[in-house]
Amino acid sequence: MEKLKRVVITGLGSITPIGNNIKEYWISLINGTNGTAPITYFDTSKYKTKFACELKDYDPTIFFSKKEIKKLDPCAQYGIIASEEAIKNSGIDFSKEKRERIGVIWASGIGGLLNLEKSILDYFSGDRYPRFSPFFIPKMLIDITAGFISMNYGIHGPNYATVSACASSSNAIVDAYHLICLGKADIMVTGGSEAAITESGVGGFNALHALSTRNKDYKTASRPFDENRDGFVLGEGAGCLILEEYKHAIDRGANIYGEIGGVGMSGDAYHITAPHPEGKGIILALKEAIKDAGIKCEEVDHINTHGTSTKLGDLAEVKAIKKVFNEKIYNIDINSTKSMTGHLLGAAGAIEAIATILPLTKKKIPPTINLFHIDKNIDPKINFIPNKSINREVKISISNTFGFGGHNVCILFKKIDVI
């Protein structure tokens, strides 16, 4: 069997609650910037949760024409913006590439929720005979962002969407990685977007008792691993990675951020929303990523956790990490960037992959902010990088992402000079 191809990251793009591009996002991460603020998109008087991590200073007219805005739910808008930045950042000249060897895999957990919500409300509240927009179905579809990205650049390779709740964009990255490994593509545009800060989004997650309701202290509401956490903070935005076959990237002189060393996926087979309390599925995914990379546990320097700030989720994840790494856990720096960005649902894996890749070259690791009192059920000797970023040489890092339905994905990244 032919040896699998090596896969590197050559481009990054993002639009997040703490920065509308990669430069702003990284600076905010290192500075411990808090993205939580009162919700401005709708009247929250009927809702228990009145805050979220909205995008800041976002104006779609800067990026799209009025005609385009009519066709694009914010979920697709965010994805297109992040992909444009990543492609530009990668330096790819499409006129010199075989476009059938370039693909797009894009993810979302929910897709065009705002479009769905507004269209249904308009339909049932109209004074005249109700009529749906011809863009109602396309704007709602989760796969439509991948379609728009491919059309924007004339990309003819594999093109589809992945959906696995909050693990969706990590699954997209894994699929893109595998396609290049198998020689099915040279370049893949991959990531995810989400725009679920809507009345039905907040109302639905409130009904699940998943969101924080700490209204008087919203700035510290997202507090992974903290004793007083009470749920996640909803976020929005998008993240994009350009994955490329190693030799292809070298031949065109691309800037390389890092390499995907291994991946692991598993299912909890336990509950539709709760993780397995002992983290059994997480353990399987972590072990598989490490095995796939052909490394030893003690070589891992950094783990960016799923770390949602939920009581059950944080405990299960820490138990799993400790089970896999044992005493070696104390040599690993562990953080949750959701403390700053909130939870971007299907886009979480993509923006957190970026936050896991950049320390490989920046030699800094972002903090877990709002961590004041570690949960009494969590080992206090574990370094969660509380409240302030650290300087560290990072050669191997792991990004954890999990989703409702028991989906677990772990992606191991390594510095490009690590063989």
TORTITOR-848133 format. One line per field, with one value per residue (C-alpha): residue number from 0; x negated, z, y; residue in one letter. Coordinates in steps of 0.02 Angstrom, whole numbers, plus 32768, in hexadecimal, padded with zeros to 4 digits. Example, Ala and Ser with C-alpha at 12.3 -4.5 7.8 and 13.67 -1.06 7.14 Angstrom:
residues 2
seq = c(0,1)
px = c(7D99,7D54)
pz = c(8186,8165)
py = c(7F1F,7FCB)
type = c(A,S)
end
This chain:
residues 419
seq = c(0,1,2,3,4,5,6,7,8,9,10,11,12,13,14,15,16,17,18,19,20,21,22,23,24,25,26,27,28,29,30,31,32,33,34,35,36,37,38,39,40,41,42,43,44,45,46,47,48,49,50,51,52,53,54,55,56,57,58,59,60,61,62,63,64,65,66,67,68,69,70,71,72,73,74,75,76,77,78,79,80,81,82,83,84,85,86,87,88,89,90,91,92,93,94,95,96,97,98,99,100,101,102,103,104,105,106,107,108,109,110,111,112,113,114,115,116,117,118,119,120,121,122,123,124,125,126,127,128,129,130,131,132,133,134,135,136,137,138,139,140,141,142,143,144,145,146,147,148,149,150,151,152,153,154,155,156,157,158,159,160,161,162,163,164,165,166,167,168,169,170,171,172,173,174,175,176,177,178,179,180,181,182,183,184,185,186,187,188,189,190,191,192,193,194,195,196,197,198,199,200,201,202,203,204,205,206,207,208,209,210,211,212,213,214,215,216,217,218,219,220,221,222,223,224,225,226,227,228,229,230,231,232,233,234,235,236,237,238,239,240,241,242,243,244,245,246,247,248,249,250,251,252,253,254,255,256,257,258,259,260,261,262,263,264,265,266,267,268,269,270,271,272,273,274,275,276,277,278,279,280,281,282,283,284,285,286,287,288,289,290,291,292,293,294,295,296,297,298,299,300,301,302,303,304,305,306,307,308,309,310,311,312,313,314,315,316,317,318,319,320,321,322,323,324,325,326,327,328,329,330,331,332,333,334,335,336,337,338,339,340,341,342,343,344,345,346,347,348,349,350,351,352,353,354,355,356,357,358,359,360,361,362,363,364,365,366,367,368,369,370,371,372,373,374,375,376,377,378,379,380,381,382,383,384,385,386,387,388,389,390,391,392,393,394,395,396,397,398,399,400,401,402,403,404,405,406,407,408,409,410,411,412,413,414,415,416,417,418)
px = c(8000,7FC1,7F8B,800E,7FEE,7FB9,8033,8003,8061,8036,80C3,8132,81CB,8248,82D3,82F6,8343,8295,824E,828A,81EB,815A,80EA,8172,81A8,80F9,80D5,8179,8155,80AB,80EF,817D,8204,82B6,8334,83D3,844C,8508,8567,8591,85E6,8690,86F3,86B9,873D,8791,86F0,868D,85EA,85D1,851C,84B2,8412,844E,83D9,839F,83AE,83EA,8435,8464,846A,83AD,839B,8437,84AC,8564,8590,8514,8552,8602,85BA,854B,857B,84FA,84BA,8484,8446,83CF,838E,836C,8310,82A1,827B,824A,81CF,8186,8172,811E,80B2,807B,8039,808A,8092,8127,80F2,805B,80BB,8120,81C7,820B,8184,81C7,825F,82CE,8316,8377,83D8,8461,84C2,8563,854D,85C0,8624,864A,868F,86F9,873A,8766,87B3,8827,885C,887D,88DF,8958,8968,8982,8A1D,8A29,8A1B,8975,88E6,8839,879F,874F,86B0,8705,86C6,8617,85F5,8626,85B9,851A,84BC,84DE,8442,83D1,842D,8414,835A,8340,839E,833C,8298,82CB,8299,82CD,8289,82EB,8373,83E8,8417,8401,847E,8458,849C,840D,838C,83C0,832D,82AF,82FC,82ED,8233,821B,8275,820E,8170,819E,81C2,8113,80C4,8113,80D9,818A,8160,80CA,8120,81BC,821A,826B,82BA,8362,83D9,846B,84E9,8560,8572,862A,86CA,86E1,8629,8624,86D1,86A8,8606,865A,86DB,864D,8604,8562,8541,84FD,8581,8509,8558,850B,845A,845F,83A8,8371,83FF,8390,831F,82E4,82A9,82DE,8343,83CB,83E8,849D,849F,8454,8460,849E,8425,8424,83AA,833D,8290,8238,819C,8143,80FF,807D,8017,7F69,7F04,7F81,7F6E,7EAF,7EA9,7F0B,7EAA,7F3F,7F36,7F5B,7FAE,7FA2,7FCF,805F,8009,809F,815A,81D1,828D,8309,83BD,83F5,8490,84D3,854B,858D,8546,84DE,842D,83FF,83D8,8330,8305,82F9,8314,829A,8217,822B,8219,8180,8128,814E,8108,8067,8057,807A,7FEF,7F74,7F3E,7F38,7FAD,7F1D,7EF8,7F9B,7F7E,802A,80E2,8169,81FF,82B3,82CB,837B,8397,841D,841C,841F,83B9,8320,8316,8325,829E,8222,823F,821C,817D,813C,8165,8102,806C,8066,7FDA,7F9E,8034,7FD4,7F57,7FE0,8028,80E4,815A,8208,8217,82D5,82BA,829D,82FD,8391,83CD,83DB,8433,840B,8383,832E,82B7,8277,8253,8209,819C,8155,8138,80DD,8073,8033,7FD4,7F65,7F17,7F42,7EF7,7F87,8022,80C4,810F,81B0,81FE,827F,822F,8231,8259,8236,82C4,82A6,82BB,8229,8172,812F,8080,80B5,807C,8114,80B2,8125,8149,80A0,8049,7FA2,7F04,7ED8,7E84,7F0F,7EE4,7F7F,802F,80DD,8186,821C,82CD,836B,8421,84D2,84F4,844F,83DB,8323,8296,81E0,8164,80AA,8040,7F83,7EFD,7EC1,7E0E,7E4F,7E3D)
pz = c(8000,7FD2,8066,809D,806E,80F1,810E,8143,816A,80F5,8111,819D,81A2,8227,825F,8319,83AD,83DF,8336,8282,8236,8268,82A7,8316,8352,8388,83E1,8440,846E,84B6,8512,855F,850D,8543,84B4,851E,851C,8525,848E,8412,8388,83DC,847A,8500,8582,8569,857B,8611,85B5,857D,8544,84BF,845C,83C4,833B,835A,82D8,8252,81B9,812A,80AC,80BA,8073,800B,7F94,7FC3,7F45,7F95,8045,800F,7FDC,8074,8126,81A1,81B7,8100,8106,8193,813A,8098,80F5,8156,80BA,8057,80DD,80E8,802C,8021,80B8,8063,7FC8,7F54,7E9E,7E59,7DA6,7DC3,7E17,7DD9,7E1F,7E1B,7E9C,7F14,7F80,8003,809E,8109,81A9,8215,82A2,827F,81DC,81A5,8245,823A,818B,81C3,825B,8202,816B,81D4,8240,81A5,8156,81E7,8212,8164,8143,8090,8048,808F,8018,8036,7FE8,7F5D,7FC7,805F,8042,7FFF,808F,810B,80C7,8126,8089,802D,8073,8026,7F82,7F87,7FB0,7F1F,7EA7,7EDF,7EAC,7E28,7E97,7E4D,7ECC,7F58,7F9A,802B,80E0,8183,8212,82BF,8330,8389,833D,828B,8252,82A3,823E,81A4,81C6,81E1,813E,80DF,812D,80FA,8046,8035,8091,8012,7F7D,7F4D,7F58,7F64,7FBF,802B,8069,810C,81AA,81EC,8213,8287,82A3,8328,8399,836E,83D2,83AB,83C7,8473,849F,846A,84CB,8562,855B,8564,85FB,8598,859C,862B,867D,86E7,86AE,8732,8707,864D,8633,8694,8661,85F5,8678,8648,86D9,8759,87F0,87CC,8713,86E1,8626,8583,852E,847B,83F9,833C,82AD,8240,822E,8193,8177,80D3,80D7,8056,8025,806C,7FCA,7F6D,7FF1,7FEF,7F32,7F2B,7FBC,8030,80E2,8153,81FD,8230,8203,822F,8284,82AE,82CD,833A,8335,83A0,83DD,8492,8470,8513,850D,8490,84EB,8581,856E,85B5,866B,8665,85BA,8568,84B7,84D4,8510,8470,8401,845E,8459,83A0,8375,83D5,8387,82DA,82F2,832A,83C3,847F,84FB,854B,84A7,84AF,84EA,84DF,84DA,84A9,84FB,84C5,8570,855D,8611,8633,86D3,8682,85E6,863B,86BC,863A,85CD,865A,8696,85E6,85D1,8678,864E,85AC,85EB,86A3,86FE,8659,865E,86D3,8647,85CE,85C3,85B4,8587,8549,84D0,84E0,857D,8504,8466,84B0,845B,839E,8390,82E4,82C7,836E,832C,82A1,8308,8393,8318,82E7,839F,83AF,8312,832F,83D0,8366,8314,838F,8427,8492,84D5,84F7,85A5,85EE,862E,86B8,8716,87CB,8830,87DF,87F2,8890,8829,87B7,87E1,8814,87DA,8723,86CA,8677,8653,86BF,8685,8636,859C,85AB,8543,8511,8486,843D,83CA,83D9,8405,8404,83E3,8433,83F0,8423,83F1,8426,83F3,843C,83AE,83E0,8373,83A4,8329,834E,8301,82FF,82D6,8225,825A,82C7,825F)
py = c(8000,80AD,8115,8193,8248,82C6,8355,8405,84A5,8535,85B2,85F0,865F,868F,8701,86F0,874A,8786,87B4,87C1,8779,8709,8795,87E0,8734,8701,87A5,8796,86E1,870B,87A2,873E,87A8,8783,8779,8770,8803,8822,87E0,886A,8805,87F6,8821,87A7,87D2,8729,86C5,8688,86A9,875D,8759,8703,8713,8774,87B1,8862,88ED,8876,88C9,8851,88E0,88EE,883F,8821,887B,8891,8809,8791,87B6,8780,86D7,86BB,8692,86D8,8626,8622,86D6,86AD,8612,866F,86FA,867F,8618,86B3,86E5,8636,8624,86CE,86A2,8600,865A,85DC,8613,85B4,85D8,8568,84DB,8447,847B,83CB,83A3,8428,8406,8455,8403,847D,845F,84A6,845C,84BA,851B,85A8,85B6,8670,865B,85C7,8623,86C6,8671,8604,8699,8702,8675,8663,871C,8763,87CD,8791,86E3,86A4,8686,8640,868D,8627,862E,85DF,852E,8558,85D2,854C,84BF,8494,8461,8505,855C,84D8,84F4,85B0,859F,8528,859A,8632,85E0,8562,84D0,8429,83AB,8355,83C8,83A5,83CB,836E,8374,832D,83B5,8410,839A,83C6,8431,83BC,832F,839E,83B5,82FA,82D0,8350,8309,8258,828A,82D3,8240,81CB,8232,8268,8322,8396,8426,842C,84C5,8490,84D4,8506,8594,85B2,863E,85FD,8695,86A3,8698,85E0,85BB,860A,85CA,851A,850F,855F,84D4,8457,84B3,84BC,8578,85DE,864B,86B4,8757,87C9,8794,876E,879E,8705,8692,8623,85D6,8527,84B9,853B,8502,8582,8560,8546,8529,8566,8610,860C,8650,866B,867C,860E,85C3,8582,8519,84FA,8449,8418,8381,839C,838E,83FA,8481,8476,847D,8520,856C,8579,85B7,8523,853A,8485,83D3,8361,82D0,8264,8261,81FF,81ED,818E,8182,8182,8117,815D,81F2,8271,8308,82D0,828B,81E2,820D,81B4,81FA,814E,8190,821F,81A3,813D,81D7,8219,8171,815E,820B,81E6,8139,817F,81FE,8179,81D9,81BB,8211,826F,82C9,832D,83E0,842F,8400,847B,842A,8429,847C,84C0,84FD,847A,8415,8368,838E,83D8,834C,82C1,830F,8326,8273,8235,829B,8260,81AB,81B7,8219,81E3,8240,828A,82FE,8373,8399,83CD,847D,846E,84FB,8525,85B7,85AC,8613,86A4,867A,8620,8581,858F,84E7,849E,8520,8501,847C,84ED,8588,851F,84BF,8569,8592,84EA,84FE,85AF,8585,8513,85AC,8637,85DF,861E,85C7,8626,8620,85DB,867C,868B,85FA,8630,8593,84EB,846E,8409,836A,839A,837D,842A,83FC,83FD,849B,84EA,858B,85F5,86A7,86CF,868A,8633,8629,8578,8518,84AD,841C,83B1,83EA,839D,83EC,8395,83AB,834F,835A,832E,827C,8241,8277,8288,82C9,82E6,8332,832E,83B7,83BE,843B,841E,83F3,8363,82C4)
type = c(M,E,K,L,K,R,V,V,I,T,G,L,G,S,I,T,P,I,G,N,N,I,K,E,Y,W,I,S,L,I,N,G,T,N,G,T,A,P,I,T,Y,F,D,T,S,K,Y,K,T,K,F,A,C,E,L,K,D,Y,D,P,T,I,F,F,S,K,K,E,I,K,K,L,D,P,C,A,Q,Y,G,I,I,A,S,E,E,A,I,K,N,S,G,I,D,F,S,K,E,K,R,E,R,I,G,V,I,W,A,S,G,I,G,G,L,L,N,L,E,K,S,I,L,D,Y,F,S,G,D,R,Y,P,R,F,S,P,F,F,I,P,K,M,L,I,D,I,T,A,G,F,I,S,M,N,Y,G,I,H,G,P,N,Y,A,T,V,S,A,C,A,S,S,S,N,A,I,V,D,A,Y,H,L,I,C,L,G,K,A,D,I,M,V,T,G,G,S,E,A,A,I,T,E,S,G,V,G,G,F,N,A,L,H,A,L,S,T,R,N,K,D,Y,K,T,A,S,R,P,F,D,E,N,R,D,G,F,V,L,G,E,G,A,G,C,L,I,L,E,E,Y,K,H,A,I,D,R,G,A,N,I,Y,G,E,I,G,G,V,G,M,S,G,D,A,Y,H,I,T,A,P,H,P,E,G,K,G,I,I,L,A,L,K,E,A,I,K,D,A,G,I,K,C,E,E,V,D,H,I,N,T,H,G,T,S,T,K,L,G,D,L,A,E,V,K,A,I,K,K,V,F,N,E,K,I,Y,N,I,D,I,N,S,T,K,S,M,T,G,H,L,L,G,A,A,G,A,I,E,A,I,A,T,I,L,P,L,T,K,K,K,I,P,P,T,I,N,L,F,H,I,D,K,N,I,D,P,K,I,N,F,I,P,N,K,S,I,N,R,E,V,K,I,S,I,S,N,T,F,G,F,G,G,H,N,V,C,I,L,F,K,K,I,D,V,I)
end
